[in-house]
Amino acid sequence: MEKHKEHKSYECSECLKCFSKKYLVTHMRVHTGDKPYQCSECLKCFIVKGSLVTHMRVHTGDKPYQCSECLKCFIVKGSLVTHMRVHTEDKPYQCSDCLKYFNRKGNLVTHMRVHTGDKPYQCSECLKCFSVKGSLVTHMRVHTGDKPYQCSECLKCFSVKGNLVKHMRVHTGDKSYQCSECLKCFSIKSSLVTHMRVHTGDKPYQCSECLKCFSIKSSFVTHMRVHTGDKPYQCSECLKCFSVKGNLVKHMRVHTGDKSYQCSECLKCFNQKGSLVTHMRVHTGDKPYQCSECLKCFSVKGSLVRHMRVHTGDKPYQCCECLKCFSDKSSFVKHMRVHTGDKSKSSFVKHMRVHTGDKSY
């Protein structure tokens, strides 16, 4: 017992911690900042010789500690000990708040920030804070534009490794996430989660303005622009703005003249896929929109909407001059010419028949 006391009889004058004489000398370097052991490769310095020996394995590639289960090798014995918990499923670190277990102390420390709200890692550019250092490193790429992960197939680059992994499935065709209801497969787990809402009817995103609900967050974000009036996508040609990026893409075809959707029957071209789908009904005779009142069918949804006003008596277009109302926009536009004095092209065509004697109607 006396010998044990002798063993720790040297006290640190800075922090009052006790050590044997040998370890007190090493410990004092924590306070003095002295790092006498330097790596000859990268010149990094260390307090303890053992740390330098371990560090040198980064350069030599030496991994002397091997897992007996999967034969994976490690530079540091502590990493092997931690790794073995994957096989033993040992999780010795428990959260005192939610009782969740972890196999690494560092994971528990990080997890505790969920409860404390602590975010010690701050971005020097926008001051956004993060609970995990790795999240800050990834975030910084937003500012630097760095995309270190490149696809070996198409050379597309990504700022996050996980996004590259997901992207690679485009090339491999891997769709490992399957819907238990309809057996449809997905390459990304989040896509399956979103898809399942089709079956469950779950719509977790609700608009605080009109209480409309959405199953997809992006649809909710887009919808909110109806209320805010935000139109972040601007045409570089005519400066017209759009709330949805897809609408800008479609609009740009007006300027480029691009009509990449062609009818296989009459070869007529369209700048939007939806326009081609609607046009094809001219050839197929398909009229999928039916009036619930008189059962009349229409090939275009807009035509059904206009027709329904015959039954409802709805006249949404009102003249600001005489307050007369109209059920369709074209009738309203024609009427407005009575007040503006505008003589439409159709009136001119009719008038010309007086001179030509044309009586085709």
Residue pairs with C-beta under 8 A, 6 or more apart in sequence:
7 20
8 18
8 19
8 20
9 18
9 20
10 18
10 19
10 20
10 21
10 24
11 17
11 18
12 18
12 19
12 24
12 27
12 28
12 31
14 28
14 31
15 31
17 27
19 27
26 47
26 48
28 34
29 35
29 36
29 47
30 47
34 47
35 45
35 46
35 47
36 45
36 47
37 45
37 46
37 47
37 48
37 49
37 51
37 52
38 44
38 45
38 46
38 52
39 45
39 46
39 52
39 55
39 56
39 59
41 56
41 59
42 59
44 55
46 52
46 55
54 75
54 76
56 62
57 63
57 64
57 75
58 75
62 75
63 73
63 74
63 75
64 73
64 75
65 73
65 74
65 75
65 76
65 77
65 79
65 80
66 72
66 73
66 74
66 80
67 73
67 74
67 80
67 83
67 84
67 87
69 84
69 87
70 87
72 83
74 80
74 83
82 103
82 104
84 90
85 91
85 92
85 103
85 104
86 103
90 103
91 101
91 102
91 103
92 101
92 103
93 101
93 102
93 103
93 104
93 105
93 107
93 108
94 100
94 101
94 102
94 108
95 101
95 102
95 108
95 111
95 112
95 115
97 112
97 115
98 115
100 111
102 108
102 111
110 131
110 132
112 118
113 119
113 120
113 131
113 132
114 131
118 131
119 129
119 130
119 131
120 129
120 131
121 129
121 130
121 131
121 132
121 133
121 135
121 136
122 128
122 129
122 130
122 136
123 129
123 130
123 136
123 139
123 140
123 143
125 140
125 143
126 143
128 139
130 136
130 139
138 159
138 160
140 146
141 147
141 148
141 159
141 160
142 159
146 159
147 157
147 158
147 159
148 157
148 159
149 157
149 158
149 159
149 160
149 161
149 163
149 164
150 156
150 157
150 158
150 164
151 157
151 158
151 164
151 167
151 168
151 171
153 168
153 171
154 171
156 167
158 164
158 167
166 187
166 188
168 174
169 175
169 187
169 188
170 187
174 187
175 185
175 186
175 187
176 185
176 187
177 185
177 186
177 187
177 188
177 189
177 191
177 192
178 184
178 185
178 186
178 192
179 185
179 186
179 192
179 195
179 196
179 199
181 196
181 199
182 199
184 195
186 192
186 195
194 215
194 216
196 202
197 203
197 204
197 215
197 216
198 215
202 215
203 213
203 214
203 215
204 213
204 215
205 213
205 214
205 215
205 216
205 217
205 219
205 220
206 212
206 213
206 214
206 220
207 213
207 214
207 220
207 223
207 224
207 227
209 224
209 227
210 227
212 223
214 220
214 223
222 243
222 244
224 230
225 231
225 232
225 243
226 243
230 243
231 241
231 242
231 243
232 241
232 243
233 241
233 242
233 243
233 244
233 245
233 247
233 248
234 240
234 241
234 242
234 248
235 241
235 242
235 248
235 251
235 252
235 255
237 252
237 255
238 255
240 251
242 248
242 251
250 271
250 272
252 258
253 259
253 271
253 272
254 271
258 271
259 269
259 270
259 271
260 269
260 271
261 269
261 270
261 271
261 272
261 273
261 275
261 276
262 268
262 269
262 270
262 276
263 269
263 270
263 276
263 279
263 280
263 283
265 280
265 283
266 283
268 279
270 276
270 279
278 299
278 300
280 286
281 287
281 288
281 299
281 300
282 299
286 299
287 297
287 298
287 299
288 297
288 299
289 297
289 298
289 299
289 300
289 301
289 303
289 304
290 296
290 297
290 298
290 304
291 297
291 298
291 304
291 307
291 308
291 311
293 308
293 311
294 311
296 307
298 304
298 307
306 327
306 328
308 314
309 315
309 316
309 327
309 328
310 327
314 327
315 325
315 326
315 327
316 325
316 327
317 325
317 326
317 327
317 328
317 329
317 331
317 332
318 324
318 325
318 326
318 332
319 325
319 326
319 332
319 335
319 336
319 339
321 336
321 339
322 339
324 335
326 332
326 335
334 344
336 342
337 343
337 344
352 358
353 359
